[in-house]
Amino acid sequence: MPRATRAIEGSQRLRIRAATHGRSMQDETRDILRTALAVVNRQHATSPRPFADACCPVGGVGA
């Protein structure tokens, strides 16, 4: 599928999702990003090594 087609479909899905929630597309985008960041922050907050996990997820510093 061409990139432009995916972008248009993504915009249409966002428009429908925003309308379903009674928001503008911009407000819906902000909410999606806020939710995604909250999940990432929660995962890092519960990790015993949040800095190392964020910086070196594949094999540690010396890998």
C-alpha positions in Angstrom: 0.0 0.0 0.0 1.5 3.4 -0.9 2.5 5.7 1.9 0.1 8.4 0.9 -2.8 6.0 1.1 -1.8 4.9 4.6 -1.6 8.5 5.7 -5.1 9.3 4.3 -6.5 6.2 6.0 -4.8 7.1 9.2 -6.3 10.6 9.1 -9.8 9.2 8.4 -9.5 6.8 11.4 -8.3 9.7 13.6 -11.2 11.9 12.4 -13.7 9.1 13.2 -12.2 8.4 16.6 -12.2 12.1 17.5 -15.8 12.4 16.4 -16.8 9.4 18.5 -15.2 11.1 21.5 -16.7 14.5 20.7 -13.3 16.1 20.2 -11.2 17.8 17.6 -8.6 15.8 15.8 -5.9 17.8 17.6 -7.4 17.0 21.0 -7.7 13.4 20.1 -4.1 13.3 19.0 -3.0 14.9 22.3 -5.0 12.3 24.3 -3.5 9.4 22.3 0.0 10.8 23.0 -0.7 11.5 26.7 -2.0 7.9 27.1 1.0 6.4 25.3 3.4 8.4 27.4 1.7 7.5 30.6 2.0 3.8 29.8 5.7 4.2 29.0 6.3 6.2 32.2 4.4 3.6 34.2 6.6 0.8 32.8 9.8 2.7 33.6 8.5 3.6 37.1 8.0 -0.1 37.9 11.3 -1.2 36.4 14.1 -1.8 38.9 16.6 -0.2 36.5 14.6 2.4 34.5 17.6 4.3 33.2 19.5 1.2 32.1 16.4 -0.3 30.6 15.6 2.9 28.6 19.2 3.4 27.3 20.4 -0.2 26.8 17.4 -2.4 26.2 19.3 -5.1 24.3 22.3 -6.2 26.1 23.6 -3.8 28.6 26.3 -1.2 28.3 29.2 -3.5 27.2 27.2 -5.7 24.8 
